[in-house]
Amino acid sequence: MELPSYFTDFLSAIRPTNTQRKKMQERHKELRDRLLSDEKLGPLIVSTFIQGSYRRFTANRPPNGSRCDVDVIAVTKMHEDDYTPERALETFRPFLVKHYKGKYQRQGRSWGINVDDDISLDLVPTSAPSEAEKQAMENAKIFEWDFPDIPDLGNALTYNSLILEGTGYQFDLFTKAASVPEWKEQPLRIPDRDANSWDDTHPLEQIRWTWEKSKLTNGHFVNVAKAIKRWRQIMQPTPKYPRSYPLEHMIGDCCPNGIHYVAVGVTEAFEEMERRYRPYVTAGNKPQIWDRGVVGHDVLERISFEDFSAFLNLVKDAADLSRKSLDADTVNESANLWRDLFGDEFPKPPDNGGGSSKGDGGGYTPRVKNTTINEGRFA
């Protein structure tokens, strides 16, 4: 059964809290202001913006003991001819020593900064953007908002109305940004210290693609992604990879369009992942999956065949279980099966939750209390 009110409660339970969102916004603004006012780094910074799951609305509340991990891009004027990836990253070290002493560490492509017990920032520098990229940033002004709950970009241009979790959004400014012909062909470049190379990334296209996918799925894709990512975080944490964006990317490729329930999207996404990727594993390979807007960049590049094979076995089991949950005849049976898949964060059925899908409410769960949506439902 689809149990939409149960999924509403489940998704409310796994979103970042209002307190976490407020702290993330404050810490990003603090980092941005410090960068722009820094005597040495300030003149090198073109713009800073948040990318990743918080900007795409696919982030979950971190499990107990973990931090909300926010990706902050610092678009710089550092040219690749003058800066190796190592030098580009090290340019930020004096700044970090000054403002975040004892709280930062080097990572392959970024600096990790543990700003609070429950908040960390990943500071990712880029090389100098092209003129087309600069123009796209100026046109879109997409980088001016930090952690939007309900984006209201206030532009008179008309973009296709995007329904995201039940609320109509107008993302006109992406259309304006995309009017620059070279926009989709000009990804940003980030340093890979380990490979000593500058790699392409296209966060604008990742954001645009995600919002477009949400429109095609009646607003449900972001919630399908949240649900499956939570299954991975809590119920199936090993093998460690794939997770995070590679997992979200596969969910996006496999989630069907036109869905009307999160439960259907979860079930069919699992089933499509098993159908699509099983032939590769059977042949002893793993697929190559190109990043949004960056053909040739495989999002599974750093994931071993062994890990991917083990992960796909988990997907097969999840596909079987979610299908049983969706096809169950009673609320009680369905809800308990969904709890087997998602764990205790998925609501328990009440004692009287044995109604069939043919009963009153068309499969909606009898509630023991009113469902409430907190202010962070769009996080």
C-alpha positions as CSV (number, residue, x, y, z in Angstrom):
1,M,0.0,0.0,0.0
2,E,1.1,3.6,-0.7
3,L,0.4,4.9,2.8
4,P,1.0,8.5,1.9
5,S,0.4,9.9,5.4
6,Y,2.9,7.4,6.8
7,F,5.5,8.6,4.4
8,T,4.7,12.2,5.2
9,D,5.5,11.5,8.9
10,F,8.6,9.4,7.9
11,L,10.0,12.2,5.8
12,S,9.3,14.8,8.5
13,A,11.2,12.7,10.9
14,I,14.4,12.5,8.8
15,R,14.7,16.1,7.6
16,P,17.2,18.4,9.2
17,T,15.8,20.2,12.2
18,N,15.1,23.9,12.1
19,T,17.9,24.4,14.6
20,Q,20.3,22.6,12.3
21,R,19.2,24.5,9.3
22,K,19.6,27.8,11.1
23,K,23.1,26.9,12.3
24,M,24.1,25.7,8.8
25,Q,23.0,29.0,7.3
26,E,24.8,31.0,10.0
27,R,28.1,29.0,9.6
28,H,28.0,29.4,5.8
29,K,27.4,33.1,6.0
30,E,30.2,33.4,8.6
31,L,32.6,31.5,6.3
32,R,31.6,33.5,3.2
33,D,32.0,36.9,5.0
34,R,35.4,35.9,6.4
35,L,36.6,34.8,3.0
36,L,35.5,37.9,1.2
37,S,37.0,40.2,3.9
38,D,40.3,38.3,4.0
39,E,43.2,40.5,2.9
40,K,44.8,37.8,0.7
41,L,41.9,35.5,-0.2
42,G,39.3,38.2,-0.7
43,P,40.7,39.5,-4.0
44,L,40.8,36.0,-5.3
45,I,37.2,35.1,-4.6
46,V,34.6,35.5,-7.4
47,S,31.7,34.0,-5.5
48,T,30.8,31.4,-2.9
49,F,27.7,29.2,-3.0
50,I,26.3,26.0,-1.5
51,Q,26.1,22.9,-3.6
52,G,25.2,19.4,-2.8
53,S,22.1,17.8,-1.2
54,Y,21.1,20.8,0.9
55,R,20.8,22.9,-2.3
56,R,19.1,20.1,-4.2
57,F,16.6,19.5,-1.3
58,T,17.7,15.8,-1.0
59,A,19.5,16.1,2.4
60,N,18.6,14.1,5.5
61,R,19.1,14.7,9.1
62,P,22.4,13.1,10.0
63,P,22.3,10.0,12.2
64,N,23.2,10.4,15.8
65,G,26.8,11.3,16.3
66,S,27.3,12.5,12.8
67,R,27.5,16.1,11.4
68,C,25.4,17.9,8.8
69,D,28.0,18.1,6.0
70,V,27.6,21.2,3.9
71,D,29.5,21.7,0.6
72,V,30.6,25.3,0.0
73,I,32.1,26.2,-3.3
74,A,34.6,29.1,-3.5
75,V,34.8,30.2,-7.1
76,T,38.3,31.8,-7.4
77,K,40.4,33.7,-9.9
78,M,43.2,31.1,-9.6
79,H,44.2,30.0,-13.1
80,E,45.3,26.4,-13.7
81,D,48.4,27.6,-15.5
82,D,49.6,29.3,-12.3
83,Y,48.1,27.0,-9.6
84,T,48.5,23.3,-9.2
85,P,45.7,21.6,-7.2
86,E,48.1,21.3,-4.3
87,R,49.0,25.0,-4.4
88,A,45.4,26.0,-4.8
89,L,44.3,24.1,-1.7
90,E,47.3,25.3,0.3
91,T,46.4,28.9,-0.5
92,F,43.6,28.6,2.0
93,R,45.6,27.1,4.9
94,P,46.7,30.5,6.5
95,F,43.0,31.6,6.4
96,L,42.0,28.3,8.1
97,V,44.7,28.6,10.7
98,K,43.5,32.1,11.6
99,H,39.8,31.4,11.8
100,Y,39.4,27.6,12.4
101,K,42.6,26.5,14.1
102,G,42.3,22.9,15.3
103,K,39.0,22.4,13.5
104,Y,40.1,21.8,9.9
105,Q,41.7,18.9,7.9
106,R,42.8,18.4,4.4
107,Q,40.7,16.2,2.1
108,G,41.2,15.1,-1.5
109,R,39.4,18.0,-3.1
110,S,38.5,20.2,-0.2
111,W,39.1,21.4,3.3
112,G,36.8,19.9,6.0
113,I,35.9,22.3,8.8
114,N,34.2,21.1,11.9
115,V,32.5,24.3,12.9
116,D,30.2,22.8,15.5
117,D,29.5,19.4,17.1
118,D,26.8,18.8,14.6
119,I,27.9,21.0,11.6
120,S,30.8,20.6,9.2
121,L,31.7,22.6,6.1
122,D,33.5,21.2,3.1
123,L,35.3,24.2,1.5
124,V,35.9,23.4,-2.2
125,P,37.9,25.9,-4.3
126,T,37.6,26.1,-8.0
127,S,39.9,27.5,-10.7
128,A,39.1,30.7,-12.5
129,P,35.7,30.3,-14.3
130,S,35.2,31.1,-17.9
131,E,33.4,34.3,-19.0
132,A,30.3,32.2,-19.8
133,E,30.3,30.8,-16.3
134,K,30.6,34.3,-14.9
135,Q,27.8,35.5,-17.0
136,A,25.6,32.5,-16.0
137,M,26.3,33.3,-12.3
138,E,25.4,37.0,-12.8
139,N,22.2,36.2,-14.8
140,A,21.0,33.5,-12.4
141,K,22.0,35.2,-9.2
142,I,21.4,31.7,-7.9
143,F,24.3,31.9,-5.5
144,E,22.7,34.7,-3.5
145,W,20.4,32.5,-1.4
146,D,21.8,30.2,1.2
147,F,19.4,27.6,2.6
148,P,16.1,28.3,0.8
149,D,13.1,26.7,2.3
150,I,10.6,28.0,-0.2
151,P,12.6,29.7,-3.0
152,D,10.8,32.9,-4.2
153,L,13.3,34.2,-6.8
154,G,11.0,37.2,-7.6
155,N,11.6,37.3,-11.3
156,A,8.9,38.2,-13.8
157,L,10.2,35.7,-16.4
158,T,8.2,32.5,-16.7
159,Y,9.8,29.1,-16.0
160,N,7.9,25.9,-16.0
161,S,6.1,25.7,-12.6
162,L,8.0,23.1,-10.6
163,I,6.0,21.3,-8.0
164,L,8.3,20.3,-5.2
165,E,6.7,18.5,-2.2
166,G,3.3,20.0,-3.0
167,T,4.4,23.6,-3.4
168,G,4.6,25.4,-6.8
169,Y,8.0,26.9,-7.5
170,Q,9.2,29.2,-10.3
171,F,12.8,28.7,-11.1
172,D,12.9,31.3,-13.9
173,L,16.5,32.3,-13.3
174,F,17.8,29.0,-14.4
175,T,16.2,29.5,-17.8
176,K,17.9,32.9,-17.9
177,A,21.3,31.4,-16.9
178,A,20.8,28.7,-19.6
179,S,20.4,31.4,-22.2
180,V,24.2,31.7,-22.3
181,P,24.9,29.2,-25.1
182,E,28.1,27.9,-23.5
183,W,26.6,27.4,-20.1
184,K,26.1,23.6,-20.2
185,E,29.5,23.1,-21.8
186,Q,31.5,25.1,-19.2
187,P,31.7,23.1,-15.9
188,L,33.6,24.5,-13.0
189,R,37.0,22.9,-12.2
190,I,38.0,21.7,-8.8
191,P,41.4,20.4,-7.6
192,D,42.1,16.7,-7.1
193,R,45.1,16.7,-4.9
194,D,45.6,12.9,-5.1
195,A,45.5,12.8,-8.8
196,N,47.3,16.2,-9.2
197,S,44.7,17.3,-11.7
198,W,41.8,19.7,-12.1
199,D,38.5,17.9,-12.5
200,D,35.2,19.1,-14.0
201,T,32.1,19.5,-11.9
202,H,28.8,21.1,-12.8
203,P,26.8,21.9,-9.7
204,L,24.4,24.2,-11.6
205,E,23.4,21.4,-13.9
206,Q,23.0,19.0,-11.0
207,I,20.7,21.4,-9.3
208,R,18.7,22.1,-12.5
209,W,18.4,18.4,-13.3
210,T,17.1,17.6,-9.9
211,W,14.5,20.3,-9.9
212,E,13.4,19.3,-13.4
213,K,13.2,15.6,-12.3
214,S,11.0,16.7,-9.4
215,K,8.7,18.4,-11.9
216,L,8.4,15.3,-14.0
217,T,7.6,13.2,-10.9
218,N,4.9,15.5,-9.5
219,G,7.3,16.7,-6.9
220,H,8.1,13.3,-5.5
221,F,11.6,12.6,-6.6
222,V,13.3,14.5,-3.8
223,N,11.4,12.5,-1.3
224,V,12.1,9.2,-3.1
225,A,15.8,10.2,-2.9
226,K,15.6,11.1,0.8
227,A,13.9,7.8,1.6
228,I,16.3,5.6,-0.2
229,K,19.3,7.5,1.1
230,R,18.0,7.0,4.6
231,W,17.6,3.3,4.0
232,R,21.3,3.3,3.0
233,Q,22.4,5.5,6.0
234,I,20.6,3.6,8.7
235,M,19.6,0.1,7.6
236,Q,22.4,-0.8,5.1
237,P,25.5,1.3,5.9
238,T,28.0,-1.3,4.6
239,P,29.7,-1.5,2.2
240,K,30.5,2.2,2.7
241,Y,30.3,3.0,-1.1
242,P,28.3,3.9,-3.1
243,R,26.6,6.6,-1.0
244,S,25.8,10.3,-1.1
245,Y,25.7,11.8,-4.6
246,P,26.6,8.6,-6.6
247,L,23.6,6.9,-4.9
248,E,21.4,9.9,-5.5
249,H,22.4,10.0,-9.1
250,M,21.4,6.3,-9.6
251,I,18.1,7.0,-7.9
252,G,17.5,9.9,-10.3
253,D,18.2,7.7,-13.3
254,C,16.0,4.9,-12.0
255,C,13.0,6.7,-10.5
256,P,10.1,6.7,-13.0
257,N,8.4,9.9,-14.1
258,G,4.7,10.5,-13.5
259,I,4.5,8.9,-10.1
260,H,1.9,10.0,-7.6
261,Y,3.2,8.3,-4.4
262,V,6.6,8.2,-2.8
263,A,6.1,4.5,-2.1
264,V,5.7,3.7,-5.8
265,G,8.8,5.7,-6.6
266,V,10.9,3.9,-4.0
267,T,9.7,0.5,-5.1
268,E,10.2,1.1,-8.8
269,A,13.5,2.8,-8.4
270,F,14.9,-0.2,-6.5
271,E,13.5,-2.5,-9.1
272,E,15.0,-0.5,-12.0
273,M,18.4,-0.3,-10.3
274,E,18.4,-4.1,-10.0
275,R,17.3,-4.6,-13.6
276,R,19.6,-2.0,-15.1
277,Y,22.8,-2.7,-13.3
278,R,22.6,-6.5,-12.7
279,P,23.9,-7.4,-16.2
280,Y,27.1,-5.4,-15.5
281,V,27.8,-7.3,-12.2
282,T,27.0,-10.6,-13.8
283,A,29.6,-9.9,-16.4
284,G,32.1,-8.9,-13.7
285,N,32.0,-5.2,-14.4
286,K,30.4,-2.1,-12.9
287,P,28.7,0.5,-15.0
288,Q,30.0,3.9,-16.0
289,I,27.6,6.7,-15.1
290,W,28.3,10.2,-16.4
291,D,27.9,13.1,-14.1
292,R,25.2,15.7,-14.9
293,G,26.6,18.1,-17.5
294,V,30.1,16.4,-17.4
295,V,30.2,13.6,-20.0
296,G,33.3,11.5,-19.3
297,H,33.2,12.0,-15.5
298,D,32.1,8.7,-14.0
299,V,30.4,9.1,-10.7
300,L,31.3,5.5,-9.8
301,E,34.9,5.9,-10.7
302,R,36.3,5.6,-7.2
303,I,34.0,2.7,-6.2
304,S,35.3,-0.8,-6.4
305,F,33.5,-3.6,-8.2
306,E,33.3,-5.6,-5.0
307,D,31.5,-2.8,-3.2
308,F,29.2,-2.1,-6.1
309,S,28.3,-5.8,-6.4
310,A,27.6,-6.0,-2.6
311,F,25.5,-2.9,-2.8
312,L,23.4,-4.3,-5.7
313,N,22.6,-7.4,-3.7
314,L,21.2,-5.0,-1.0
315,V,19.2,-3.3,-3.7
316,K,17.7,-6.6,-4.9
317,D,16.6,-7.5,-1.3
318,A,15.2,-3.9,-0.9
319,A,13.3,-4.2,-4.2
320,D,11.7,-7.5,-3.1
321,L,10.8,-6.1,0.3
322,S,9.4,-2.8,-1.0
323,R,7.3,-4.6,-3.6
324,K,5.8,-6.8,-0.8
325,S,5.1,-3.6,1.2
326,L,3.4,-1.9,-1.7
327,D,1.3,-4.9,-2.6
328,A,0.3,-5.7,0.9
329,D,-3.5,-6.0,1.5
330,T,-3.7,-4.3,4.9
331,V,-2.4,-1.1,6.4
332,N,-0.9,-3.1,9.3
333,E,1.0,-5.5,7.1
334,S,2.2,-2.8,4.7
335,A,3.4,-0.4,7.4
336,N,5.3,-3.2,9.2
337,L,6.9,-4.2,6.0
338,W,7.9,-0.6,5.3
339,R,9.4,-0.5,8.8
340,D,11.4,-3.6,8.0
341,L,12.8,-1.6,5.1
342,F,13.3,1.8,6.7
343,G,13.6,1.0,10.4
344,D,12.0,2.6,13.4
345,E,11.8,6.1,11.9
346,F,9.0,4.8,9.8
347,P,5.7,5.1,11.8
348,K,4.2,2.1,13.5
349,P,0.6,1.3,12.5
350,P,-2.0,1.7,15.2
351,D,-3.8,-1.3,16.5
352,N,-6.7,-0.6,14.2
353,G,-4.5,-0.2,11.2
354,G,-5.7,-3.3,9.5
355,G,-7.9,-1.7,6.8
356,S,-7.5,-2.9,3.2
357,S,-6.7,-0.8,0.2
358,K,-10.3,-1.1,-0.8
359,G,-11.6,0.5,2.4
360,D,-12.4,4.1,3.1
361,G,-9.6,6.6,2.3
362,G,-8.2,4.7,-0.7
363,G,-5.3,3.3,1.3
364,Y,-4.7,6.3,3.6
365,T,-3.6,5.3,7.1
366,P,-6.0,5.7,10.0
367,R,-4.2,8.1,12.3
368,V,-4.0,8.1,16.1
369,K,-3.1,11.8,16.0
370,N,-3.0,14.6,13.4
371,T,-0.1,14.7,11.1
372,T,1.9,17.9,11.5
373,I,4.6,19.3,9.2
374,N,7.4,21.3,10.7
375,E,8.8,24.3,9.1
376,G,11.8,22.3,7.8
377,R,9.8,20.1,5.4
378,F,11.6,21.6,2.4
379,A,15.1,21.0,3.7
